[in-house]
Structures are given as C-alpha cells and as structure tokens.
Amino acid sequence: MEALIYRLLAYMNNSLDKDINYHIAKRLLENLDKIEGFSLETAAEACSVAPSTINRFCKKIGFRNFSNLRNMIVNKYGACLEKTDSNLNAYGFIEQLKENVEIIENIPGEQIERVVKQINESSRIVILSFEKHQLQAMELQKKLLLTGKFCECDTNLFKQMAALDELTEEDLVVTISIQGYILSEEFFLEKITRTMGKKLLITFSKTHQHQDVFDEVLQCGKIENTAVSSQTLLRLFDVMFQ
C-alpha cells in the first residue's frame, strides 16, 4: 500500500496541470481501501474515465496495467515497500544504526574507489530512488554537485524510466532500493537490464542477488535494519565523498 501511495502522491505533486491523470491519482487515493476489490471496470467507474485510460495511467506511474497495480496491494511485497518498526525504541534505533554503520565501514576500500571513479568518469548520471528515499537521493545529488558533477534525480517515476532509454555506454545509473522490491517488478527489471551504461545498486539486500544485472552492488546495511535506512544512506554518502 505504501508504494502505491508514494507513486500517486508523487504524480500529483509533480503534475503541472490538473489534467485527467491528476484526477485519476486523486480518486485512487480517495479509494485506497477499496482498490483491492476493484476490477478494471470498477476502477474506471470510480474515476469517471474509460478502462483504457486507467491502464494508460497505470503505465505512466510504473505498472504494466491496473491488475499489476492492484496486485501491489494484494501481494505480500506490495503491502509495505520498506519494513518499518513503529515500536523501535531509542536503544533499538541506535543499535540498528551501529550495525549498519559497521557494514559500511567494512565495504572494501577498493570498491568505494571503483564506484567514485565510475561516477567521476561518467558523462551522464541518473539516480533512481523510490518512495521514502527520494530525499536521500537528493542529498546524494547535492553532494555530487558540490564535487562539480551534475546528475539527474527526478521524483517522477515515469520520467525516471524515460531517462533510461536515453543513456549511452558512457553513462551511469545509480539505483537506490533498500530491500530490492523494485527489482521484483518485471517492468523495472526489464527496463534496467536493457539500459546501456554502468549500473550501481545501493541496497541492504545480499550483493549476490543482483550481480547479474548491476556492475556494482553496495550493501550498506542489514535487511532487518531497514527502520534506520534513511540515516544509513546519509552515512554511506558521507563515506563515499569524505
């Protein structure tokens, strides 16, 4: 559910005009508790548009069609794109962050050097970040800019995906996906696999799970410690550009 909320809000927040797609996003947000039971036709009726318009909108925000969108809610991985722990006390927060920082400190120096070298040598850099980590992605964008390296970090998922079609072998894609759920989506996996240029993944998932798609995988935390992922990412960026 969280993933869908983020995408719908991102579309609305980045929409310059309150067009038909803006209103579809708004109506879907208003009917979040009903979407799981919606058919394509029911969703179209709720949004006062044709079924084909609903499917086109779903593609704009990164789903194959309405069924794929609905499955994000129904399926286990769609219920919450990132694990959170509302009962995490101050001690647990500090302990989880310590464990993640230790993992960052143990990233081989030569790997950090390779990543930084690739960043410096790339003609164009596109940062892909999803849902709650877009603010951290913008922090990375700022740090790169301060080193004299301009990069792109769009908050609109559709624009992020469109940018991948324009990349060349001299470019770099940096994907931030803490639990790697975005890689479970066929739409994204096919897109990133076809993309030219170097590919870097920043994640808490085990590195071997994604090495067939990405040139470099930076594991910067434990998958059980995603409640402190935002703070962990900021520490990783400090280490990369210290």
C-alpha positions in Angstrom: 0.0 0.0 0.0 2.8 2.4 0.9 4.4 2.0 -2.5 1.2 2.9 -4.3 0.6 5.9 -2.0 4.1 7.3 -2.8 3.6 6.9 -6.5 0.2 8.5 -6.6 1.3 11.4 -4.4 4.5 11.9 -6.5 2.4 12.1 -9.6 0.1 14.7 -8.1 2.9 16.7 -6.6 4.8 16.8 -9.9 1.8 17.5 -12.1 1.9 21.0 -13.6 -1.7 20.8 -14.7 -4.7 19.2 -13.0 -5.4 17.1 -16.1 -7.3 13.8 -16.3 -4.4 11.8 -14.8 -4.2 14.1 -11.9 -7.8 13.4 -11.1 -7.3 9.7 -11.5 -4.5 9.8 -9.0 -6.7 11.8 -6.6 -9.7 9.4 -6.9 -7.5 6.3 -6.4 -6.1 7.9 -3.3 -9.6 8.6 -2.1 -10.5 4.9 -2.7 -7.3 3.2 -1.3 -9.3 1.0 1.0 -11.4 -0.3 -2.0 -8.8 -0.8 -4.7 -8.0 -4.4 -3.6 -11.6 -5.4 -4.6 -11.8 -3.2 -7.7 -12.0 -4.7 -11.2 -10.6 -2.5 -14.1 -14.2 -1.5 -14.9 -15.0 -0.6 -11.3 -11.8 1.5 -11.0 -12.7 3.3 -14.3 -16.2 4.0 -13.0 -14.8 5.4 -9.7 -12.5 7.7 -11.7 -15.2 8.6 -14.3 -13.0 7.5 -17.2 -12.7 4.6 -19.7 -10.9 1.4 -18.7 -8.2 2.0 -21.3 -7.5 5.4 -19.7 -6.9 3.7 -16.3 -4.5 1.3 -17.9 -2.6 4.1 -19.6 -2.3 6.0 -16.3 -1.0 2.8 -14.6 1.8 2.6 -17.2 2.7 6.2 -16.5 3.4 5.5 -12.8 5.3 2.3 -13.5 2.8 -0.5 -13.6 2.0 -2.8 -16.6 -1.7 -2.3 -16.1 -4.4 -1.9 -13.4 -4.1 -5.6 -12.4 -0.4 -5.1 -11.7 -1.2 -2.0 -9.6 -3.9 -3.9 -7.7 -1.5 -6.8 -7.1 1.0 -4.5 -5.4 -1.7 -4.2 -2.6 -2.7 -7.8 -2.7 0.8 -9.3 -2.8 3.0 -9.6 0.2 5.8 -7.4 -1.1 3.3 -4.7 -2.1 1.9 -4.2 1.4 4.9 -2.1 2.5 7.8 -1.4 0.2 10.1 -1.0 3.2 9.9 -2.6 6.6 9.2 -0.2 9.4 9.1 -0.7 13.1 6.9 1.7 14.9 7.8 0.1 18.3 11.5 0.7 17.8 12.8 2.5 20.9 15.8 4.8 21.2 18.1 1.9 22.2 17.0 -0.3 19.3 17.4 2.6 16.8 21.0 3.2 17.9 21.8 -0.5 17.8 20.4 -1.0 14.3 22.2 2.1 13.1 25.5 0.9 14.7 25.2 -2.4 12.9 24.6 -0.7 9.6 27.5 1.7 10.1 29.8 -1.2 10.8 28.7 -2.8 7.5 29.5 0.5 5.7 32.9 0.7 7.4 33.6 -2.9 6.1 32.9 -2.1 2.5 36.2 -2.7 0.7 38.1 0.5 0.1 38.8 -0.6 -3.5 35.1 -1.0 -4.2 34.3 2.6 -2.9 37.2 3.8 -5.1 35.8 2.0 -8.2 32.4 3.5 -7.6 33.7 7.0 -7.1 35.9 6.6 -10.2 33.0 5.5 -12.3 31.0 8.5 -11.1 33.7 10.9 -12.0 34.2 9.3 -15.4 30.5 9.1 -16.4 29.2 11.6 -18.9 25.7 11.5 -17.5 24.4 10.2 -14.1 20.8 9.3 -13.4 19.7 8.5 -9.8 16.7 6.2 -9.4 15.1 6.3 -6.0 11.7 5.1 -4.9 9.2 6.2 -2.3 10.6 7.3 1.0 14.3 7.6 -0.1 13.9 10.3 -2.6 15.0 12.9 -0.1 18.2 10.9 0.5 18.7 10.6 -3.3 18.5 14.4 -3.5 21.2 14.6 -0.8 23.4 12.4 -3.0 22.6 14.7 -5.9 23.7 17.7 -3.8 27.0 16.1 -2.8 27.8 15.2 -6.4 27.0 18.8 -7.4 29.4 20.1 -4.8 32.2 18.0 -6.3 31.4 19.5 -9.7 29.4 16.6 -11.0 25.9 17.3 -12.2 23.4 14.4 -12.1 19.7 13.9 -12.5 17.3 12.9 -9.8 13.7 13.1 -10.9 10.9 12.4 -8.3 8.5 11.4 -11.1 8.7 7.6 -11.7 7.6 7.9 -15.3 10.4 10.5 -16.1 12.9 8.3 -14.3 12.0 5.3 -16.5 12.0 7.5 -19.7 15.5 8.8 -18.9 16.9 5.2 -19.0 16.1 5.0 -22.8 18.4 7.9 -23.5 21.6 6.6 -21.8 24.7 5.5 -23.5 27.6 3.3 -22.6 29.4 6.4 -21.1 26.6 7.0 -18.6 25.8 5.7 -15.1 22.5 4.7 -13.4 22.5 4.7 -9.6 19.6 2.8 -8.2 18.6 3.1 -4.5 16.4 0.1 -3.5 16.9 -0.8 0.2 15.0 -4.1 0.2 15.3 -4.7 -3.5 11.5 -5.0 -4.0 11.6 -2.8 -7.1 13.7 -5.5 -8.7 10.8 -7.9 -8.2 8.7 -5.8 -10.7 9.1 -7.1 -14.2 8.6 -3.6 -15.7 11.6 -2.2 -13.9 13.8 -5.2 -14.2 13.4 -5.4 -17.9 14.0 -1.7 -18.2 17.2 -1.6 -16.1 18.5 -4.7 -17.8 18.2 -3.1 -21.3 19.7 0.2 -20.2 23.1 1.0 -21.6 25.9 2.3 -19.4 27.2 1.2 -16.0 24.7 0.3 -13.2 25.2 0.8 -9.5 22.8 -0.6 -6.9 22.7 0.7 -3.3 20.7 -1.8 -1.1 20.5 -3.8 2.1 19.9 -7.0 0.1 22.7 -9.5 -0.3 25.0 -8.5 -3.1 24.9 -11.8 -5.0 21.2 -11.5 -5.6 21.6 -8.7 -8.2 25.1 -9.1 -9.6 23.7 -10.4 -12.9 22.0 -7.0 -13.5 24.3 -4.5 -11.8 28.0 -3.8 -12.3 28.4 -2.8 -8.7 26.3 -3.6 -5.6 26.9 -1.6 -2.4 25.3 -3.4 0.5 25.2 -0.8 3.2 23.0 -2.3 5.9 21.2 -5.4 7.2 17.9 -6.2 5.7 16.4 -6.4 9.3 17.5 -2.8 9.9 15.5 -1.0 7.3 13.9 1.1 10.0 17.1 3.2 10.1 17.7 3.1 6.3 17.3 6.9 5.8 20.1 7.6 8.3 22.2 4.8 6.9 22.1 6.2 3.4 23.3 9.6 4.6 26.2 7.9 6.4 27.1 6.0 3.2 27.2 9.1 1.1 29.4 10.8 3.7 31.9 7.9 3.4 31.8 8.0 -0.4 32.6 11.7 -0.6 34.7 12.4 2.6 
